[in-house]
């Protein structure tokens, strides 16, 4: 069993490259969105 197939990712195929890529893109996209939203709220960019 892979280490990625433990914890909350307890389903078959949790360590597949597609699942890892999708979850990584979702997390990174969320972080970028939050940074851009914070910068837009803090400074008058537009």
mmCIF file of the N, C-alpha and C atoms, coordinates in Angstrom:
data_MODEL
# 
_entry.id   MODEL 
# 
loop_
_atom_site.group_PDB 
_atom_site.id 
_atom_site.type_symbol 
_atom_site.label_atom_id 
_atom_site.label_alt_id 
_atom_site.label_comp_id 
_atom_site.label_asym_id 
_atom_site.label_entity_id 
_atom_site.label_seq_id 
_atom_site.pdbx_PDB_ins_code 
_atom_site.Cartn_x 
_atom_site.Cartn_y 
_atom_site.Cartn_z 
_atom_site.occupancy 
_atom_site.B_iso_or_equiv 
_atom_site.pdbx_formal_charge 
_atom_site.auth_seq_id 
_atom_site.auth_comp_id 
_atom_site.auth_asym_id 
_atom_site.auth_atom_id 
_atom_site.pdbx_PDB_model_num 
ATOM 1   N N  . UNK A 1 1  ? 0.851  -1.188 0.000   1.00 0.00 ? 1  UNK A N  1 
ATOM 2   C CA . UNK A 1 1  ? 0.000  0.000  0.000   1.00 0.00 ? 1  UNK A CA 1 
ATOM 3   C C  . UNK A 1 1  ? 0.888  1.239  0.000   1.00 0.00 ? 1  UNK A C  1 
ATOM 4   N N  . UNK A 1 2  ? 0.545  2.158  -0.842  1.00 0.00 ? 2  UNK A N  1 
ATOM 5   C CA . UNK A 1 2  ? 1.294  3.408  -0.925  1.00 0.00 ? 2  UNK A CA 1 
ATOM 6   C C  . UNK A 1 2  ? 0.940  4.303  0.256   1.00 0.00 ? 2  UNK A C  1 
ATOM 7   N N  . UNK A 1 3  ? 1.853  5.197  0.596   1.00 0.00 ? 3  UNK A N  1 
ATOM 8   C CA . UNK A 1 3  ? 1.580  6.144  1.672   1.00 0.00 ? 3  UNK A CA 1 
ATOM 9   C C  . UNK A 1 3  ? 0.470  7.121  1.295   1.00 0.00 ? 3  UNK A C  1 
ATOM 10  N N  . UNK A 1 4  ? 0.264  7.333  -0.015  1.00 0.00 ? 4  UNK A N  1 
ATOM 11  C CA . UNK A 1 4  ? -0.786 8.250  -0.444  1.00 0.00 ? 4  UNK A CA 1 
ATOM 12  C C  . UNK A 1 4  ? -2.174 7.622  -0.331  1.00 0.00 ? 4  UNK A C  1 
ATOM 13  N N  . UNK A 1 5  ? -2.239 6.332  -0.079  1.00 0.00 ? 5  UNK A N  1 
ATOM 14  C CA . UNK A 1 5  ? -3.512 5.631  0.002   1.00 0.00 ? 5  UNK A CA 1 
ATOM 15  C C  . UNK A 1 5  ? -3.959 5.482  1.459   1.00 0.00 ? 5  UNK A C  1 
ATOM 16  N N  . UNK A 1 6  ? -3.569 6.419  2.299   1.00 0.00 ? 6  UNK A N  1 
ATOM 17  C CA . UNK A 1 6  ? -3.934 6.390  3.710   1.00 0.00 ? 6  UNK A CA 1 
ATOM 18  C C  . UNK A 1 6  ? -4.590 7.705  4.097   1.00 0.00 ? 6  UNK A C  1 
ATOM 19  N N  . UNK A 1 7  ? -5.047 7.796  5.309   1.00 0.00 ? 7  UNK A N  1 
ATOM 20  C CA . UNK A 1 7  ? -5.675 9.034  5.775   1.00 0.00 ? 7  UNK A CA 1 
ATOM 21  C C  . UNK A 1 7  ? -7.004 9.261  5.104   1.00 0.00 ? 7  UNK A C  1 
ATOM 22  N N  . UNK A 1 8  ? -7.227 10.478 4.611   1.00 0.00 ? 8  UNK A N  1 
ATOM 23  C CA . UNK A 1 8  ? -8.516 10.796 3.995   1.00 0.00 ? 8  UNK A CA 1 
ATOM 24  C C  . UNK A 1 8  ? -8.606 10.251 2.579   1.00 0.00 ? 8  UNK A C  1 
ATOM 25  N N  . UNK A 1 9  ? -7.481 9.859  1.997   1.00 0.00 ? 9  UNK A N  1 
ATOM 26  C CA . UNK A 1 9  ? -7.470 9.343  0.621   1.00 0.00 ? 9  UNK A CA 1 
ATOM 27  C C  . UNK A 1 9  ? -7.577 7.816  0.650   1.00 0.00 ? 9  UNK A C  1 
ATOM 28  N N  . UNK A 1 10 ? -8.600 7.295  1.284   1.00 0.00 ? 10 UNK A N  1 
ATOM 29  C CA . UNK A 1 10 ? -8.757 5.848  1.439   1.00 0.00 ? 10 UNK A CA 1 
ATOM 30  C C  . UNK A 1 10 ? -9.613 5.257  0.338   1.00 0.00 ? 10 UNK A C  1 
ATOM 31  N N  . UNK A 1 11 ? -9.216 5.456  -0.888  1.00 0.00 ? 11 UNK A N  1 
ATOM 32  C CA . UNK A 1 11 ? -9.930 4.815  -1.980  1.00 0.00 ? 11 UNK A CA 1 
ATOM 33  C C  . UNK A 1 11 ? -8.918 4.295  -2.983  1.00 0.00 ? 11 UNK A C  1 
ATOM 34  N N  . UNK A 1 12 ? -9.328 3.312  -3.725  1.00 0.00 ? 12 UNK A N  1 
ATOM 35  C CA . UNK A 1 12 ? -8.430 2.711  -4.692  1.00 0.00 ? 12 UNK A CA 1 
ATOM 36  C C  . UNK A 1 12 ? -8.105 3.710  -5.792  1.00 0.00 ? 12 UNK A C  1 
ATOM 37  N N  . UNK A 1 13 ? -6.850 3.845  -6.112  1.00 0.00 ? 13 UNK A N  1 
ATOM 38  C CA . UNK A 1 13 ? -6.423 4.787  -7.131  1.00 0.00 ? 13 UNK A CA 1 
ATOM 39  C C  . UNK A 1 13 ? -6.123 6.170  -6.589  1.00 0.00 ? 13 UNK A C  1 
ATOM 40  N N  . UNK A 1 14 ? -6.053 6.316  -5.278  1.00 0.00 ? 14 UNK A N  1 
ATOM 41  C CA . UNK A 1 14 ? -5.765 7.628  -4.696  1.00 0.00 ? 14 UNK A CA 1 
ATOM 42  C C  . UNK A 1 14 ? -4.358 8.094  -5.028  1.00 0.00 ? 14 UNK A C  1 
ATOM 43  N N  . UNK A 1 15 ? -3.476 7.147  -5.303  1.00 0.00 ? 15 UNK A N  1 
ATOM 44  C CA . UNK A 1 15 ? -2.097 7.519  -5.611  1.00 0.00 ? 15 UNK A CA 1 
ATOM 45  C C  . UNK A 1 15 ? -1.818 7.492  -7.110  1.00 0.00 ? 15 UNK A C  1 
ATOM 46  N N  . UNK A 1 16 ? -2.877 7.492  -7.915  1.00 0.00 ? 16 UNK A N  1 
ATOM 47  C CA . UNK A 1 16 ? -2.677 7.525  -9.366  1.00 0.00 ? 16 UNK A CA 1 
ATOM 48  C C  . UNK A 1 16 ? -2.194 8.913  -9.774  1.00 0.00 ? 16 UNK A C  1 
ATOM 49  N N  . UNK A 1 17 ? -1.416 9.000  -10.829 1.00 0.00 ? 17 UNK A N  1 
ATOM 50  C CA . UNK A 1 17 ? -0.907 10.315 -11.252 1.00 0.00 ? 17 UNK A CA 1 
ATOM 51  C C  . UNK A 1 17 ? -2.010 11.319 -11.585 1.00 0.00 ? 17 UNK A C  1 
ATOM 52  N N  . UNK A 1 18 ? -3.122 10.846 -12.098 1.00 0.00 ? 18 UNK A N  1 
ATOM 53  C CA . UNK A 1 18 ? -4.227 11.761 -12.430 1.00 0.00 ? 18 UNK A CA 1 
ATOM 54  C C  . UNK A 1 18 ? -4.819 12.366 -11.165 1.00 0.00 ? 18 UNK A C  1 
ATOM 55  N N  . UNK A 1 19 ? -5.051 11.548 -10.151 1.00 0.00 ? 19 UNK A N  1 
ATOM 56  C CA . UNK A 1 19 ? -5.631 12.044 -8.897  1.00 0.00 ? 19 UNK A CA 1 
ATOM 57  C C  . UNK A 1 19 ? -4.670 13.006 -8.202  1.00 0.00 ? 19 UNK A C  1 
ATOM 58  N N  . UNK A 1 20 ? -3.392 12.682 -8.211  1.00 0.00 ? 20 UNK A N  1 
ATOM 59  C CA . UNK A 1 20 ? -2.397 13.547 -7.575  1.00 0.00 ? 20 UNK A CA 1 
ATOM 60  C C  . UNK A 1 20 ? -2.298 14.877 -8.322  1.00 0.00 ? 20 UNK A C  1 
ATOM 61  N N  . UNK A 1 21 ? -2.315 14.828 -9.651  1.00 0.00 ? 21 UNK A N  1 
ATOM 62  C CA . UNK A 1 21 ? -2.237 16.049 -10.456 1.00 0.00 ? 21 UNK A CA 1 
ATOM 63  C C  . UNK A 1 21 ? -3.466 16.925 -10.246 1.00 0.00 ? 21 UNK A C  1 
ATOM 64  N N  . UNK A 1 22 ? -4.643 16.319 -10.248 1.00 0.00 ? 22 UNK A N  1 
ATOM 65  C CA . UNK A 1 22 ? -5.871 17.098 -10.058 1.00 0.00 ? 22 UNK A CA 1 
ATOM 66  C C  . UNK A 1 22 ? -5.929 17.740 -8.678  1.00 0.00 ? 22 UNK A C  1 
ATOM 67  N N  . UNK A 1 23 ? -5.588 16.981 -7.651  1.00 0.00 ? 23 UNK A N  1 
ATOM 68  C CA . UNK A 1 23 ? -5.638 17.552 -6.308  1.00 0.00 ? 23 UNK A CA 1 
ATOM 69  C C  . UNK A 1 23 ? -4.567 18.618 -6.126  1.00 0.00 ? 23 UNK A C  1 
ATOM 70  N N  . UNK A 1 24 ? -3.397 18.415 -6.713  1.00 0.00 ? 24 UNK A N  1 
ATOM 71  C CA . UNK A 1 24 ? -2.352 19.429 -6.635  1.00 0.00 ? 24 UNK A CA 1 
ATOM 72  C C  . UNK A 1 24 ? -2.741 20.705 -7.348  1.00 0.00 ? 24 UNK A C  1 
ATOM 73  N N  . UNK A 1 25 ? -3.349 20.565 -8.531  1.00 0.00 ? 25 UNK A N  1 
ATOM 74  C CA . UNK A 1 25 ? -3.792 21.739 -9.278  1.00 0.00 ? 25 UNK A CA 1 
ATOM 75  C C  . UNK A 1 25 ? -4.899 22.475 -8.526  1.00 0.00 ? 25 UNK A C  1 
ATOM 76  N N  . UNK A 1 26 ? -5.790 21.736 -7.895  1.00 0.00 ? 26 UNK A N  1 
ATOM 77  C CA . UNK A 1 26 ? -6.866 22.355 -7.123  1.00 0.00 ? 26 UNK A CA 1 
ATOM 78  C C  . UNK A 1 26 ? -6.304 23.137 -5.940  1.00 0.00 ? 26 UNK A C  1 
ATOM 79  N N  . UNK A 1 27 ? -5.357 22.561 -5.242  1.00 0.00 ? 27 UNK A N  1 
ATOM 80  C CA . UNK A 1 27 ? -4.764 23.225 -4.078  1.00 0.00 ? 27 UNK A CA 1 
ATOM 81  C C  . UNK A 1 27 ? -3.976 24.460 -4.505  1.00 0.00 ? 27 UNK A C  1 
ATOM 82  N N  . UNK A 1 28 ? -3.124 24.317 -5.533  1.00 0.00 ? 28 UNK A N  1 
ATOM 83  C CA . UNK A 1 28 ? -2.333 25.460 -5.990  1.00 0.00 ? 28 UNK A CA 1 
ATOM 84  C C  . UNK A 1 28 ? -3.212 26.562 -6.567  1.00 0.00 ? 28 UNK A C  1 
ATOM 85  N N  . UNK A 1 29 ? -4.249 26.181 -7.303  1.00 0.00 ? 29 UNK A N  1 
ATOM 86  C CA . UNK A 1 29 ? -5.179 27.164 -7.838  1.00 0.00 ? 29 UNK A CA 1 
ATOM 87  C C  . UNK A 1 29 ? -5.899 27.923 -6.736  1.00 0.00 ? 29 UNK A C  1 
ATOM 88  N N  . UNK A 1 30 ? -6.273 27.228 -5.676  1.00 0.00 ? 30 UNK A N  1 
ATOM 89  C CA . UNK A 1 30 ? -6.935 27.876 -4.548  1.00 0.00 ? 30 UNK A CA 1 
ATOM 90  C C  . UNK A 1 30 ? -6.006 28.862 -3.855  1.00 0.00 ? 30 UNK A C  1 
ATOM 91  N N  . UNK A 1 31 ? -4.752 28.479 -3.697  1.00 0.00 ? 31 UNK A N  1 
ATOM 92  C CA . UNK A 1 31 ? -3.778 29.361 -3.059  1.00 0.00 ? 31 UNK A CA 1 
ATOM 93  C C  . UNK A 1 31 ? -3.565 30.617 -3.906  1.00 0.00 ? 31 UNK A C  1 
ATOM 94  N N  . UNK A 1 32 ? -3.415 30.441 -5.225  1.00 0.00 ? 32 UNK A N  1 
ATOM 95  C CA . UNK A 1 32 ? -3.230 31.594 -6.118  1.00 0.00 ? 32 UNK A CA 1 
ATOM 96  C C  . UNK A 1 32 ? -4.453 32.499 -6.074  1.00 0.00 ? 32 UNK A C  1 
ATOM 97  N N  . UNK A 1 33 ? -5.647 31.903 -6.088  1.00 0.00 ? 33 UNK A N  1 
ATOM 98  C CA . UNK A 1 33 ? -6.870 32.702 -6.014  1.00 0.00 ? 33 UNK A CA 1 
ATOM 99  C C  . UNK A 1 33 ? -6.926 33.505 -4.719  1.00 0.00 ? 33 UNK A C  1 
ATOM 100 N N  . UNK A 1 34 ? -6.595 32.886 -3.601  1.00 0.00 ? 34 UNK A N  1 
ATOM 101 C CA . UNK A 1 34 ? -6.643 33.595 -2.322  1.00 0.00 ? 34 UNK A CA 1 
ATOM 102 C C  . UNK A 1 34 ? -5.620 34.722 -2.257  1.00 0.00 ? 34 UNK A C  1 
ATOM 103 N N  . UNK A 1 35 ? -4.429 34.498 -2.810  1.00 0.00 ? 35 UNK A N  1 
ATOM 104 C CA . UNK A 1 35 ? -3.411 35.554 -2.825  1.00 0.00 ? 35 UNK A CA 1 
ATOM 105 C C  . UNK A 1 35 ? -3.875 36.730 -3.685  1.00 0.00 ? 35 UNK A C  1 
ATOM 106 N N  . UNK A 1 36 ? -4.412 36.422 -4.881  1.00 0.00 ? 36 UNK A N  1 
ATOM 107 C CA . UNK A 1 36 ? -4.881 37.496 -5.753  1.00 0.00 ? 36 UNK A CA 1 
ATOM 108 C C  . UNK A 1 36 ? -6.062 38.251 -5.140  1.00 0.00 ? 36 UNK A C  1 
ATOM 109 N N  . UNK A 1 37 ? -6.955 37.513 -4.491  1.00 0.00 ? 37 UNK A N  1 
ATOM 110 C CA . UNK A 1 37 ? -8.102 38.153 -3.838  1.00 0.00 ? 37 UNK A CA 1 
ATOM 111 C C  . UNK A 1 37 ? -7.643 39.045 -2.687  1.00 0.00 ? 37 UNK A C  1 
ATOM 112 N N  . UNK A 1 38 ? -6.665 38.578 -1.919  1.00 0.00 ? 38 UNK A N  1 
ATOM 113 C CA . UNK A 1 38 ? -6.145 39.375 -0.805  1.00 0.00 ? 38 UNK A CA 1 
ATOM 114 C C  . UNK A 1 38 ? -5.443 40.626 -1.317  1.00 0.00 ? 38 UNK A C  1 
ATOM 115 N N  . UNK A 1 39 ? -4.661 40.491 -2.392  1.00 0.00 ? 39 UNK A N  1 
ATOM 116 C CA . UNK A 1 39 ? -3.972 41.655 -2.958  1.00 0.00 ? 39 UNK A CA 1 
ATOM 117 C C  . UNK A 1 39 ? -4.981 42.660 -3.519  1.00 0.00 ? 39 UNK A C  1 
ATOM 118 N N  . UNK A 1 40 ? -6.029 42.155 -4.153  1.00 0.00 ? 40 UNK A N  1 
ATOM 119 C CA . UNK A 1 40 ? -7.054 43.037 -4.698  1.00 0.00 ? 40 UNK A CA 1 
ATOM 120 C C  . UNK A 1 40 ? -7.816 43.753 -3.586  1.00 0.00 ? 40 UNK A C  1 
ATOM 121 N N  . UNK A 1 41 ? -8.044 43.051 -2.484  1.00 0.00 ? 41 UNK A N  1 
ATOM 122 C CA . UNK A 1 41 ? -8.772 43.662 -1.360  1.00 0.00 ? 41 UNK A CA 1 
ATOM 123 C C  . UNK A 1 41 ? -7.903 44.654 -0.609  1.00 0.00 ? 41 UNK A C  1 
ATOM 124 N N  . UNK A 1 42 ? -6.620 44.394 -0.498  1.00 0.00 ? 42 UNK A N  1 
ATOM 125 C CA . UNK A 1 42 ? -5.746 45.251 0.303   1.00 0.00 ? 42 UNK A CA 1 
ATOM 126 C C  . UNK A 1 42 ? -5.285 46.486 -0.459  1.00 0.00 ? 42 UNK A C  1 
ATOM 127 N N  . UNK A 1 43 ? -5.103 46.348 -1.752  1.00 0.00 ? 43 UNK A N  1 
ATOM 128 C CA . UNK A 1 43 ? -4.571 47.444 -2.560  1.00 0.00 ? 43 UNK A CA 1 
ATOM 129 C C  . UNK A 1 43 ? -5.534 47.757 -3.705  1.00 0.00 ? 43 UNK A C  1 
ATOM 130 N N  . UNK A 1 44 ? -5.540 48.998 -4.114  1.00 0.00 ? 44 UNK A N  1 
ATOM 131 C CA . UNK A 1 44 ? -6.405 49.426 -5.216  1.00 0.00 ? 44 UNK A CA 1 
ATOM 132 C C  . UNK A 1 44 ? -5.700 49.096 -6.541  1.00 0.00 ? 44 UNK A C  1 
ATOM 133 N N  . UNK A 1 45 ? -5.804 47.857 -6.949  1.00 0.00 ? 45 UNK A N  1 
ATOM 134 C CA . UNK A 1 45 ? -5.138 47.426 -8.191  1.00 0.00 ? 45 UNK A CA 1 
ATOM 135 C C  . UNK A 1 45 ? -5.902 47.917 -9.400  1.00 0.00 ? 45 UNK A C  1 
ATOM 136 N N  . UNK A 1 46 ? -7.233 47.829 -9.337  1.00 0.00 ? 46 UNK A N  1 
ATOM 137 C CA . UNK A 1 46 ? -8.053 48.250 -10.479 1.00 0.00 ? 46 UNK A CA 1 
ATOM 138 C C  . UNK A 1 46 ? -8.580 49.643 -10.283 1.00 0.00 ? 46 UNK A C  1 
# 
